Amino acid sequence: MSDLRVGLFTECYRPIQNGVVASVDALAHVLRSAGHVATVVTPAMPRYRDDGPDVLRVPSLPLPTRTAYRLTVPYFPPIALPFSIVHAHSPFVTGWLALREARRARVPLVFTYHTQLEAYAHYVPFEAHLTRYAAARLTRAYANAADVVIVPTQAMQRRLRELGVKARIAVVPSGIDVSFFSGGRRSEALRARFGVGAFDKMILTVGRLGREKNVELALEAFARLGDARARFVIVGDGPHRASLERTAERLGIGRRTVFAREFERAALPETYASADAFLFASGSETQGLVLVEALAAGTPIVAADTPQTREVLGAAGRIVSPDARALARALAEALSHRPAGGAAAAGADRYERAILGARVVGLYRTLLPHRFDARAGRLRVGT
């Protein structure tokens, strides 16, 4: 019989590709490899079927905005296998289903804080200040309902305390399969598909194309680089792509910028390894999983300065002011002084999913055995 039965409740999952999905999959893999049961509970997606029985799809509706994300219907079907741990990865409707299941089954609730919701206020058709305020209140309320909150960086621990979160917080970064991303090899054929010649330089960014990712800043930095032999390859898609394409044309770099859309995850190691530099301009991340992937691939990194970016990269990348001139100068240095791949990849070892997944399992065990305080409506550690 399995030791742990974990319900991983997430608002977004396959076929969507993003850092949350990658993090959930990495944790599920570690749990299952160790003999535990991990069931992903997530909204149903039209015309998409999962390969195995380890995903429980909840009825959903389309959101009123143009997005692949779905709105979970607050309905929960009977579960044949009761959970011993409920682990939520969202504070929205799926997260509240997780809370309800944890209370019903009298098991611990764990919450991973993946997203700074305030940075996404522009997607809600209301006044921005009020939306950010509501997002902060939602984050605080949900985090305080959990028995432990996992954050990927110390910077996010400080942020939650600033928001008024009083619950226990544990810092455990999201992990990746380091050997998978370090196994990519430079491909001239791949570079040629993007119009990158043998003596050209390929600058890469990977991520969802939303306003909060600050790709405009990356485009401005590339435009200031002033290297006619450089090409900027943007892997990812999202609601802001058309606007970014117009920005590239306005900056005069449209012909040297490739919007490559989304890639299958299996193609990413080769893509990272084929780049001469990785450019990261986002300031909205809680960690930035693509930074870890680029580290593992040994790709030189230029990143806009934030506390969480400094924490993830340490001395393994060029971290500069979030300014187009500073990023362009750092790009020029990175392209001129490419380090050995092994030196860049060494910083990724601490993000190995097996190690970090084991830390999460250890955290689960601190919550078991437990007792349920029905009057307070939450779980208490101890017997």
C-alpha positions as MATLAB code, in Angstrom:
seq = 'MSDLRVGLFTECYRPIQNGVVASVDALAHVLRSAGHVATVVTPAMPRYRDDGPDVLRVPSLPLPTRTAYRLTVPYFPPIALPFSIVHAHSPFVTGWLALREARRARVPLVFTYHTQLEAYAHYVPFEAHLTRYAAARLTRAYANAADVVIVPTQAMQRRLRELGVKARIAVVPSGIDVSFFSGGRRSEALRARFGVGAFDKMILTVGRLGREKNVELALEAFARLGDARARFVIVGDGPHRASLERTAERLGIGRRTVFAREFERAALPETYASADAFLFASGSETQGLVLVEALAAGTPIVAADTPQTREVLGAAGRIVSPDARALARALAEALSHRPAGGAAAAGADRYERAILGARVVGLYRTLLPHRFDARAGRLRVGT';
ca = [
       0.000    0.000    0.000;
       1.257    3.478   -0.846;
       2.668    5.551    1.987;
       1.182    8.905    0.923;
      -1.870    9.701   -1.187;
      -1.447   13.275   -2.383;
      -4.021   15.378   -4.210;
      -2.317   18.064   -6.314;
      -4.965   20.714   -7.015;
      -4.001   23.137   -9.775;
      -5.959   25.744  -11.758;
      -3.872   25.132  -14.895;
      -2.497   21.920  -16.294;
      -1.836   20.235  -19.602;
      -2.152   21.025  -22.452;
      -1.138   24.434  -21.058;
       2.639   24.796  -20.723;
       4.025   27.097  -18.036;
       6.101   27.063  -14.875;
       3.216   25.971  -12.645;
       2.472   22.955  -14.840;
       6.160   22.028  -14.976;
       6.430   22.325  -11.185;
       3.354   20.170  -10.569;
       4.603   17.530  -13.010;
       8.061   17.486  -11.412;
       6.600   16.958   -7.931;
       4.150   14.313   -9.176;
       7.016   12.437  -10.842;
       9.069   12.395   -7.643;
       6.094   11.242   -5.568;
       5.206    8.422   -7.935;
       8.834    7.337   -8.302;
       8.980    6.961   -4.517;
       5.866    4.763   -4.491;
       3.356    7.382   -3.414;
       0.055    8.098   -5.146;
      -0.174   11.562   -6.736;
      -3.471   12.590   -8.338;
      -3.683   15.891  -10.202;
      -7.073   17.602   -9.775;
      -7.581   20.271  -12.431;
     -10.190   21.838  -14.758;
     -11.382   19.875  -17.767;
     -10.034   21.117  -21.107;
     -12.122   20.805  -24.292;
     -10.959   18.130  -26.747;
      -8.060   17.118  -24.503;
      -7.695   13.677  -22.952;
      -5.055   12.641  -20.424;
      -2.892    9.601  -21.083;
      -3.265    7.967  -17.664;
      -5.645    7.643  -14.706;
      -3.657    9.967  -12.417;
      -5.519   13.122  -13.463;
      -9.000   13.985  -12.205;
     -10.675   16.592  -14.418;
     -13.292   18.846  -12.821;
     -16.034   20.452  -14.964;
     -15.055   23.923  -16.193;
     -16.256   26.915  -18.210;
     -14.383   29.335  -20.486;
     -13.203   32.600  -18.981;
     -14.641   35.849  -20.409;
     -11.157   36.901  -21.586;
      -9.111   35.482  -24.496;
      -7.102   32.818  -22.712;
      -6.552   29.062  -22.629;
      -7.284   28.988  -18.905;
     -10.635   27.702  -17.659;
     -12.945   28.577  -14.783;
     -13.524   25.586  -12.518;
     -17.139   24.811  -11.718;
     -17.368   24.523   -7.907;
     -18.279   20.868   -8.033;
     -16.313   17.958   -6.690;
     -16.989   14.354   -7.755;
     -16.556   11.509   -5.281;
     -12.967   10.338   -4.863;
     -12.429    6.591   -4.657;
      -8.980    6.985   -3.097;
      -8.989    9.348   -0.109;
      -6.067   11.750    0.175;
      -3.710   11.845    3.129;
      -2.347   15.228    1.958;
      -4.072   17.921   -0.085;
      -1.597   20.179   -1.884;
      -3.059   23.259   -3.606;
      -1.206   25.161   -6.316;
      -3.759   27.946   -6.769;
      -5.906   30.121   -4.477;
      -8.762   30.304   -6.999;
     -11.765   27.989   -7.326;
      -9.671   24.814   -7.631;
      -7.765   25.926   -4.544;
     -10.979   26.340   -2.570;
     -12.055   22.877   -3.719;
      -8.765   21.677   -2.230;
      -9.520   23.456    1.037;
     -12.984   21.933    1.168;
     -11.594   18.454    0.504;
      -8.919   18.867    3.185;
     -11.507   19.933    5.751;
     -13.945   17.189    4.736;
     -11.292   14.459    4.942;
      -9.558   16.055    7.967;
      -6.145   15.977    6.339;
      -3.440   18.670    6.063;
      -3.646   21.421    3.452;
      -0.381   22.528    1.804;
      -0.323   25.566   -0.491;
       2.448   26.423   -2.943;
       2.610   30.125   -3.791;
       3.537   30.117   -7.471;
       2.158   33.442   -8.672;
       2.226   37.076   -7.573;
      -1.417   37.676   -8.422;
      -1.111   41.459   -8.129;
       1.098   41.443  -11.250;
      -1.799   40.037  -13.280;
      -4.341   42.775  -12.457;
      -4.413   43.935  -16.094;
      -6.352   40.791  -17.067;
      -9.343   41.812  -14.923;
     -11.700   44.454  -16.374;
     -11.805   46.529  -13.188;
      -9.829   49.397  -11.705;
      -6.224   48.227  -11.364;
      -5.626   49.422   -7.782;
      -8.768   47.703   -6.499;
      -7.904   44.537   -8.417;
      -4.408   44.405   -6.901;
      -5.915   44.976   -3.452;
      -8.402   42.129   -3.979;
      -5.613   39.842   -5.227;
      -3.530   40.566   -2.127;
      -6.518   39.853    0.141;
      -7.210   36.570   -1.659;
      -3.581   35.473   -1.338;
      -3.496   36.351    2.372;
      -6.805   34.625    3.151;
      -5.916   31.433    1.328;
      -2.368   31.210    2.651;
      -3.609   31.680    6.217;
      -6.088   28.835    5.722;
      -3.245   26.420    4.905;
      -1.252   24.399    7.402;
       1.971   25.253    5.599;
       2.753   27.504    2.639;
       5.601   26.624    0.279;
       7.394   29.478   -1.480;
      10.233   29.022   -3.995;
      12.422   31.888   -2.759;
      13.217   33.824    0.405;
      12.055   36.932   -1.446;
       8.550   35.471   -1.689;
       8.579   34.538    1.989;
       9.215   38.205    2.765;
       6.484   39.212    0.333;
       3.867   36.995    1.999;
       4.774   38.316    5.432;
       4.322   41.839    4.059;
       0.845   40.819    2.867;
      -0.057   39.669    6.374;
       0.374   35.911    6.046;
       0.795   34.394    9.528;
       0.828   30.709    8.533;
       3.944   28.585    8.606;
       6.090   29.197    5.498;
       8.706   26.835    4.071;
      11.134   27.839    1.316;
      11.427   25.004   -1.226;
      12.279   25.960   -4.833;
      10.513   24.324   -7.750;
      12.719   21.622   -9.236;
      13.534   20.361  -12.708;
      15.130   17.268  -14.220;
      18.627   18.759  -14.389;
      20.081   15.916  -16.470;
      17.297   16.347  -19.044;
      18.060   20.035  -19.576;
      21.812   19.577  -19.418;
      21.565   16.889  -22.117;
      20.693   19.280  -24.943;
      23.203   19.795  -27.744;
      23.752   22.755  -30.036;
      21.903   22.206  -33.307;
      22.874   24.118  -36.436;
      19.713   22.804  -38.091;
      17.568   24.314  -35.336;
      19.430   27.623  -35.566;
      19.009   27.634  -39.345;
      15.225   27.265  -38.927;
      15.314   30.604  -37.114;
      17.509   32.255  -39.712;
      20.616   32.074  -37.521;
      23.764   31.473  -39.568;
      26.857   29.589  -38.447;
      28.608   32.843  -37.477;
      25.496   34.639  -36.150;
      24.480   35.000  -32.511;
      21.201   33.602  -31.198;
      19.585   35.302  -28.217;
      16.747   33.325  -26.630;
      13.862   33.996  -24.295;
      11.293   31.400  -23.213;
       7.967   32.051  -21.556;
       4.343   33.018  -21.789;
       3.750   36.180  -23.805;
       1.775   38.251  -21.321;
       2.180   41.881  -20.311;
       3.454   40.843  -16.899;
       6.494   39.109  -18.490;
       7.972   42.444  -19.634;
       9.076   41.152  -23.038;
       8.929   44.730  -24.359;
      12.005   45.474  -22.259;
      13.790   42.470  -23.787;
      12.929   43.728  -27.290;
      14.231   47.208  -26.460;
      17.475   45.732  -25.130;
      17.912   43.652  -28.281;
      17.273   46.724  -30.442;
      20.000   48.614  -28.563;
      22.478   45.778  -29.017;
      23.149   47.059  -32.521;
      24.490   43.745  -33.831;
      23.144   43.046  -37.320;
      24.317   39.411  -37.074;
      22.269   38.724  -33.929;
      18.831   37.104  -33.956;
      16.276   37.185  -31.134;
      14.238   33.975  -30.789;
      11.149   34.140  -28.561;
       9.739   30.723  -27.629;
       6.246   30.872  -26.173;
       2.834   32.253  -26.917;
       0.124   34.227  -25.204;
      -2.383   37.075  -25.464;
       0.308   39.751  -25.831;
       2.044   38.270  -28.881;
       0.437   40.532  -31.504;
       1.366   43.625  -29.515;
       4.946   42.375  -29.156;
       5.183   41.736  -32.899;
       4.135   45.337  -33.508;
       6.720   46.527  -30.986;
       9.456   44.602  -32.779;
       8.479   46.247  -36.072;
       8.400   49.706  -34.475;
      11.896   49.172  -33.050;
      13.215   48.126  -36.460;
      14.053   44.577  -35.403;
      11.080   42.755  -36.886;
      13.179   40.867  -39.456;
      15.711   39.786  -36.829;
      13.114   38.685  -34.268;
      11.491   35.246  -34.483;
       8.255   34.541  -32.627;
       8.585   30.760  -32.569;
       5.351   30.045  -30.632;
       5.236   27.220  -28.085;
       7.589   24.254  -28.240;
       7.004   20.808  -26.840;
       8.932   20.483  -23.593;
      11.047   17.722  -25.114;
      12.485   20.253  -27.596;
      13.586   22.799  -24.985;
      17.023   21.364  -23.995;
      18.247   21.519  -27.602;
      16.814   25.024  -27.930;
      18.597   26.332  -24.827;
      21.848   24.653  -25.886;
      21.630   26.227  -29.345;
      21.430   29.773  -27.971;
      24.432   32.029  -27.388;
      22.661   33.934  -24.603;
      19.408   33.737  -22.647;
      17.613   37.035  -21.929;
      15.215   37.311  -18.989;
      13.381   40.593  -18.367;
      10.433   39.576  -16.176;
      10.021   41.062  -12.720;
       6.778   39.260  -11.835;
       8.139   35.756  -11.152;
       8.181   34.028   -7.785;
      11.222   32.059   -8.978;
      11.565   31.923  -12.756;
      11.776   28.248  -13.716;
      13.165   29.094  -17.161;
      16.214   30.587  -15.429;
      16.901   27.206  -13.842;
      16.394   25.440  -17.179;
      18.841   27.818  -18.882;
      21.320   27.292  -16.036;
      21.127   23.526  -16.464;
      21.649   23.871  -20.207;
      24.775   25.965  -19.626;
      23.423   28.947  -21.560;
      24.895   32.341  -20.553;
      22.155   34.329  -18.833;
      21.423   38.052  -18.801;
      18.622   38.957  -16.394;
      16.847   42.028  -15.083;
      17.582   42.515  -11.402;
      14.980   41.407   -8.827;
      15.509   39.857   -5.385;
      14.230   36.489   -6.581;
      16.404   36.535   -9.715;
      19.505   37.235   -7.615;
      18.506   34.385   -5.318;
      18.081   31.900   -8.170;
      21.164   32.822  -10.198;
      23.653   33.877   -7.554;
      26.910   34.462   -9.433;
      25.892   32.253  -12.367;
      24.502   35.009  -14.580;
      24.792   38.677  -15.495;
      22.183   40.463  -13.389;
      21.736   44.135  -14.224;
      19.307   46.995  -13.735;
      15.942   46.470  -15.497;
      16.946   49.024  -18.104;
      17.308   48.464  -21.860;
      20.779   50.050  -22.028;
      22.120   47.968  -19.125;
      20.647   44.754  -20.530;
      22.093   45.491  -23.985;
      25.568   46.051  -22.532;
      25.338   42.813  -20.563;
      24.180   40.958  -23.687;
      27.169   42.243  -25.634;
      29.492   41.011  -22.860;
      27.796   37.615  -22.712;
      28.054   37.171  -26.479;
      31.742   38.126  -26.440;
      32.763   36.028  -23.427;
      30.695   32.849  -23.539;
      31.777   30.667  -20.567;
      32.160   26.926  -20.689;
      28.757   25.251  -20.432;
      29.753   23.218  -17.399;
      30.545   26.337  -15.402;
      27.116   27.811  -16.096;
      25.332   24.500  -15.445;
      26.936   23.935  -12.040;
      24.536   26.374  -10.370;
      21.536   24.282  -11.427;
      22.401   21.212   -9.346;
      20.594   22.529   -6.277;
      17.356   22.563   -8.303;
      17.311   18.822   -9.024;
      13.687   17.718   -8.717;
      14.483   14.513   -6.814;
      16.189   16.481   -4.029;
      13.539   19.192   -3.810;
      10.680   16.693   -4.116;
      12.131   14.770   -1.177;
      12.123   18.009    0.837;
       8.416   18.434    0.068;
       7.733   14.860    1.197;
       9.639   15.607    4.395;
       7.433   18.634    4.890;
       4.323   16.493    4.409;
       5.557   14.156    7.142;
       5.816   16.998    9.661;
       2.043   17.343    9.285;
       1.405   13.658    9.996;
       0.153   12.478   12.398;
      -2.183   15.363   13.025;
      -5.301   16.203   14.914;
      -8.212   18.246   13.613;
      -9.453   21.194   15.636;
     -13.051   21.361   14.436;
     -13.785   24.535   16.355;
     -10.928   26.426   14.729;
     -11.530   24.694   11.416;
      -7.880   23.899   10.776;
      -5.334   21.186   11.365;
      -2.832   21.167   14.210;
       0.463   19.291   14.180;
       0.794   16.723   16.924;
      -1.224   13.902   18.397;
];
